[in-house]
Amino acid sequence: MGFGREKSRVKAVTFDVGGTLITPWPSVGQVYAEIAARHGVEDLAAEFLEARFRSVWRRRMDLTESRAGWEQLVDEAFEGLTETPPSRSFFPELYEHFAQATAWRIYDDVPPVLERLPAEGFRLAVISNWDERLRDLLQRLQLHSHFETIVVSCEVGHPKPDRAIFDEASRKLGLPASQILHVGDSAEMDVDGARNAGFNALQIHRTATSPGPDHLQSMLELVERLQPQGETDSAG
């Protein structure tokens, strides 16, 4: 189902976090390489570690709900590259690093939209697959205050695309799913998951060369997409 006539019913917008509002900075691979080098594991290219991480992360997203899970994921990413697994050496430093605002960059198109949508009457919330660091991280990034509620998979016990996490957001907002639009970067986790729960959904795909009707190339398109058909800012 496309996002067309349904937009006139939308009263709240929920956002994914990683890859939607923020991105690792300068990259996961760069951080892994720098911290590993400080612990004597040198000559590992950032691009190589980034590819290793992405490969494991895609297969083992189920591990990202807790610190223990992240330990296992990072150990798998470094498997065969270190004599001592990161979980017994530099993992604590990695885990703490990504809890800090300096490890992340807010996409440039995000702040103006988070300011504009409430001014247009929309309520905002977060639905994210994340661990216990998310709430503090959003506060450190000064994003927390934009959202009426933050729904985190590690607290709900059900990650996206499970409809339970979307149902919890609907319950907390006190709105039926049909009046909520979810925006995220994953077709499976965000778009399919949201729609299976009765939400409206759009995928943010900033690098798309041929975006579809249910894609956003920039968050700045969101305000326009939410305006009822025929409504414009002009008086003519």
RODO-2510 file (C-alpha; in nm, 4 decimals, decimal comma):
residues 236
     n   res          X          Y          Z
     1     m     0,0000     0,0000     0,0000
     2     g     0,1450     0,3366    -0,1014
     3     f     0,1486     0,6507     0,1063
     4     g    -0,1087     0,8685    -0,0664
     5     r    -0,4550     0,9470     0,0599
     6     e    -0,3573     0,8086     0,4010
     7     k    -0,1433     1,1160     0,4724
     8     s    -0,4480     1,3260     0,5567
     9     r    -0,5073     1,1038     0,8620
    10     v    -0,1516     1,1130     0,9975
    11     k    -0,1211     1,2756     1,3388
    12     a     0,2168     1,1427     1,4512
    13     v     0,5469     1,0531     1,2891
    14     t     0,7799     0,7917     1,4352
    15     f     1,1447     0,7627     1,3366
    16     d     1,4052     0,4922     1,3289
    17     v     1,7393     0,6189     1,4654
    18     g     2,0513     0,4602     1,3117
    19     g     2,0777     0,5342     0,9410
    20     t     1,7709     0,7581     0,9629
    21     l     1,8463     1,0350     1,2137
    22     i     2,2135     0,9662     1,2859
    23     t     2,5105     0,7779     1,1409
    24     p     2,8388     0,6541     1,2956
    25     w     3,1229     0,9050     1,2627
    26     p     3,3648     0,8819     1,0954
    27     s     3,2710     0,5142     1,0445
    28     v     3,2442     0,1943     1,2455
    29     g     3,5526     0,0558     1,0692
    30     q     3,7600     0,3657     1,1456
    31     v     3,6698     0,3550     1,5139
    32     y     3,7362    -0,0184     1,5354
    33     a     4,0773     0,0242     1,3699
    34     e     4,1818     0,3139     1,5948
    35     i     4,0776     0,1491     1,9208
    36     a     4,2232    -0,1877     1,8221
    37     a     4,5539    -0,0151     1,7367
    38     r     4,5651     0,1458     2,0812
    39     h     4,5506    -0,2058     2,2219
    40     g     4,8324    -0,3416     2,0050
    41     v     4,6248    -0,4746     1,7139
    42     e     4,7711    -0,2712     1,4318
    43     d     4,7634    -0,2606     1,0508
    44     l     4,3922    -0,3367     1,0194
    45     a     4,2390    -0,1220     0,7462
    46     a     3,9238     0,0693     0,8369
    47     e     3,7535    -0,0378     0,5127
    48     f     3,8301    -0,4036     0,5832
    49     l     3,6920    -0,3824     0,9371
    50     e     3,3853    -0,1948     0,8132
    51     a     3,3107    -0,4767     0,5678
    52     r     3,3641    -0,7404     0,8384
    53     f     3,1338    -0,5566     1,0755
    54     r     2,8597    -0,5077     0,8142
    55     s     2,8695    -0,8744     0,7189
    56     v     2,8315    -0,9926     1,0781
    57     w     2,5763    -0,7221     1,1627
    58     r     2,3486    -0,8209     0,8725
    59     r     2,3536    -1,1848     0,9858
    60     r     2,3364    -1,1228     1,3594
    61     m     2,1166    -0,8177     1,4160
    62     d     1,9566    -1,0211     1,6931
    63     l     2,2692    -0,9561     1,9006
    64     t     2,2293    -0,5772     1,9102
    65     e     1,9747    -0,5656     2,1921
    66     s     2,2245    -0,5910     2,4787
    67     r     2,5844    -0,5352     2,5816
    68     a     2,6431    -0,9120     2,5924
    69     g     2,5115    -0,9439     2,2401
    70     w     2,7388    -0,6662     2,1151
    71     e     3,0348    -0,8414     2,2776
    72     q     2,9591    -1,1509     2,0730
    73     l     2,9048    -0,9526     1,7538
    74     v     3,2338    -0,7652     1,7883
    75     d     3,4195    -1,0888     1,8684
    76     e     3,2809    -1,2368     1,5456
    77     a     3,3823    -0,9285     1,3471
    78     f     3,7414    -0,9636     1,4729
    79     e     3,7530    -1,3435     1,4538
    80     g     4,0939    -1,4583     1,3310
    81     l     4,2381    -1,1076     1,3528
    82     t     4,3383    -1,0939     1,7207
    83     e     4,5002    -1,3380     1,9610
    84     t     4,2666    -1,2275     2,2399
    85     p     3,8982    -1,1672     2,1593
    86     p     3,7888    -0,8027     2,1935
    87     s     3,5461    -0,9091     2,4693
    88     r     3,8533    -0,9764     2,6851
    89     s     4,0503    -0,6729     2,5790
    90     f     3,9232    -0,3559     2,4087
    91     f     3,5473    -0,4201     2,3775
    92     p     3,4572    -0,2078     2,6862
    93     e     3,6267     0,0930     2,5246
    94     l     3,4400     0,0326     2,1981
    95     y     3,1079     0,0006     2,3732
    96     e     3,1587     0,3202     2,5709
    97     h     3,2792     0,5084     2,2642
    98     f     2,9532     0,4516     2,0769
    99     a     2,7579     0,5769     2,3779
   100     q     2,9088     0,9216     2,3234
   101     a     2,7737     1,1979     2,1005
   102     t     3,1156     1,2373     1,9338
   103     a     3,0795     0,8915     1,7767
   104     w     2,7768     0,9997     1,5759
   105     r     2,6731     1,2606     1,3226
   106     i     2,3191     1,3916     1,2914
   107     y     2,2190     1,4061     0,9267
   108     d     2,1968     1,7679     0,8102
   109     d     1,8365     1,7270     0,6924
   110     v     1,7133     1,6092     1,0338
   111     p     1,7155     1,9142     1,2711
   112     p     1,4994     2,1419     1,0535
   113     v     1,2397     1,8676     1,0094
   114     l     1,2263     1,7906     1,3811
   115     e     1,1557     2,1601     1,4374
   116     r     0,9054     2,2014     1,1537
   117     l     0,6820     1,8972     1,2031
   118     p     0,5598     1,9895     1,5542
   119     a     0,4958     2,3430     1,4270
   120     e     0,2710     2,1824     1,1652
   121     g     0,0836     1,9950     1,4394
   122     f     0,2497     1,6529     1,4194
   123     r     0,3555     1,4558     1,7265
   124     l     0,6958     1,2862     1,7125
   125     a     0,8307     0,9599     1,8548
   126     v     1,1130     0,7099     1,8090
   127     i     1,0892     0,3367     1,7361
   128     s     1,4383     0,1878     1,7368
   129     n     1,6199    -0,1433     1,7559
   130     w     1,8862    -0,0437     2,0088
   131     d     2,0347    -0,1337     2,3448
   132     e     2,0315     0,0429     2,6803
   133     r     2,2557     0,3266     2,5562
   134     l     1,9959     0,4889     2,3295
   135     r     1,8131     0,7210     2,5706
   136     d     2,1339     0,8721     2,7088
   137     l     2,2780     0,8996     2,3588
   138     l     1,9762     1,0931     2,2298
   139     q     2,0087     1,3284     2,5253
   140     r     2,3786     1,3813     2,4556
   141     l     2,2955     1,4564     2,0924
   142     q     2,0237     1,7000     2,2097
   143     l     1,7611     1,5088     2,0137
   144     h     1,5694     1,3614     2,3074
   145     s     1,3473     1,6647     2,3676
   146     h     1,1969     1,6473     2,0180
   147     f     1,0168     1,3218     2,0925
   148     e     0,7048     1,2624     2,2964
   149     t     0,7968     0,8989     2,3494
   150     i     1,0945     0,6740     2,2726
   151     v     1,0294     0,3046     2,2182
   152     v     1,3441     0,0889     2,2331
   153     s     1,3561    -0,2782     2,1392
   154     c     1,5661    -0,3791     2,4411
   155     e     1,2928    -0,2464     2,6712
   156     v     0,9966    -0,3843     2,4779
   157     g     1,1590    -0,7235     2,4258
   158     h     1,0639    -0,7296     2,0580
   159     p     1,2767    -0,5739     1,7825
   160     k     1,1488    -0,4492     1,4490
   161     p     1,0003    -0,5866     1,2283
   162     d     0,7948    -0,7570     1,5043
   163     r     0,4637    -0,5738     1,5219
   164     a     0,4793    -0,5711     1,9037
   165     i     0,7225    -0,2783     1,9072
   166     f     0,4968    -0,0794     1,6738
   167     d     0,1927    -0,1693     1,8824
   168     e     0,3729    -0,0370     2,1899
   169     a     0,4420     0,2945     2,0166
   170     s     0,0772     0,3200     1,9120
   171     r    -0,0294     0,2503     2,2712
   172     k     0,2083     0,5103     2,4159
   173     l     0,0951     0,7730     2,1677
   174     g    -0,2699     0,6871     2,2265
   175     l    -0,3319     0,6781     1,8524
   176     p    -0,4514     0,4076     1,6158
   177     a    -0,1807     0,2731     1,3856
   178     s    -0,3562     0,4232     1,0835
   179     q    -0,2824     0,7737     1,2173
   180     i     0,0922     0,7142     1,2520
   181     l     0,3615     0,7387     0,9838
   182     h     0,6896     0,5557     1,0433
   183     v     1,0082     0,6665     0,8665
   184     g     1,3205     0,4513     0,8534
   185     d     1,6032     0,3374     0,6287
   186     s     1,5270    -0,0361     0,6200
   187     a     1,2699    -0,1797     0,3803
   188     e     1,2299    -0,4915     0,5944
   189     m     1,2588    -0,3537     0,9468
   190     d     1,0905    -0,0184     0,9012
   191     v     0,8612    -0,0231     0,5994
   192     d     0,7409    -0,3832     0,6039
   193     g     0,7355    -0,3979     0,9832
   194     a     0,5370    -0,0766     1,0148
   195     r     0,2857    -0,1656     0,7455
   196     n     0,2296    -0,5106     0,8909
   197     a     0,1328    -0,3327     1,2138
   198     g    -0,1098    -0,1043     1,0303
   199     f     0,1170     0,2017     1,0223
   200     n     0,1846     0,4163     0,7198
   201     a     0,5510     0,4027     0,6185
   202     l     0,8150     0,5759     0,4088
   203     q     1,1755     0,4703     0,3525
   204     i     1,4530     0,7274     0,3731
   205     h     1,7073     0,6446     0,1017
   206     r     1,9418     0,9399     0,0704
   207     t     2,1627     0,7804    -0,1967
   208     a     1,8864     0,6429    -0,4195
   209     t     1,9316     0,7271    -0,7869
   210     s     1,5757     0,6356    -0,8840
   211     p     1,3610     0,6761    -0,5717
   212     g     1,0177     0,5172    -0,5709
   213     p     0,6958     0,6865    -0,4606
   214     d     0,7383     0,5585    -0,1054
   215     h     1,0986     0,6764    -0,0731
   216     l     1,2430     0,9981     0,0632
   217     q     1,5800     1,1171    -0,0636
   218     s     1,5863     1,3804     0,2083
   219     m     1,3995     1,4349     0,5312
   220     l     1,3208     1,7804     0,3976
   221     e     1,0680     1,6173     0,1636
   222     l     0,8688     1,4888     0,4599
   223     v     0,6841     1,8100     0,5462
   224     e     0,5693     1,8499     0,1869
   225     r     0,4670     1,4855     0,1656
   226     l     0,2521     1,5228     0,4765
   227     q     0,0585     1,8222     0,3489
   228     p    -0,2964     1,7368     0,2346
   229     q    -0,3253     1,7326    -0,1434
   230     g    -0,3868     2,0759    -0,2829
   231     e    -0,2562     2,2597     0,0244
   232     t     0,0372     2,4873    -0,0473
   233     d     0,2171     2,7725     0,1206
   234     s     0,1141     3,0160    -0,1531
   235     a    -0,1974     3,2323    -0,1630
   236     g    -0,2425     3,2098    -0,5394
***
